[in-house]
Amino acid sequence: MEILSFLKPKKKKQFFVSENEFTANQDKQLRLSIESLVSLRDSAVEEEDELKIDYFFHTDSLEKAQKLERELQKLDYIVNHGNAFHDKNLFVISGRTHEIKMMQETLRKWIKEMCDLGYKYDCSFDTWRIVIESK
């Protein structure tokens, strides 16, 4: 009887990013920041230099992708979304930041913010890359 369906225990909602995956990914991204900064110093990029960062998230629904896209737009980032090339059931949210100082504290804060924002909208902060534009 569907009338008594409210008495049934609710099914647990499946999430795209689990708490364990979020924590492991954040740790990985923070480790990568150290490697990236060492590489930048080797390329004569100093702490006070400001560079843009390309970023990529992925998720399993268009609605989640659109919500994250709106939040990233509020940060004045270039952002767009679309289907993943390797899996049409996934969505990729990508774009570019404004210029950010290449200091350890600043980069770590940005990575933490991106991981948290992704997790809030059930999206995985996948990869990022510092853009060194030739002059």
C-alpha positions, 0 to 999 in steps of 0.5 A: 500500500502506497498510503503507508509509504511514509512509514518506510525508512527513507533510502540513503541518498547516494552522493557522487563524492564521499567524505573519504574521497573528499578528504583524500582528494584535498590532501592530494591537491595540497601536496600538488601545490607544494610541487607546483610552487617548487617548479614555479620557483625553478622557473623564476616565478616569485611569491609576489607574482600573480598568475591565473589557474585553470581548474576542472571539476566533475560530477554526475548531474547537470543540476549540480554542475550548474549550481557549482558554475553559478558559485564560481561565477560569483567569484568572477572566474571564467567558467563553463560546463559540459559533458565529459568526453570520456563518459557522457554520464558525467559533467565537467565544470572548467574555467580560469581564475583571476590572477592569484599570488603564487604564495604557499598560503594563498595557493593552499587557501585557494585549493581548500576553497575549491575542494570545499566548494566542490564538496558542497555541490557534490562535485569533485575538484579534479585538477588544476594547472597554473597558467604561465603566459609568455610575455 
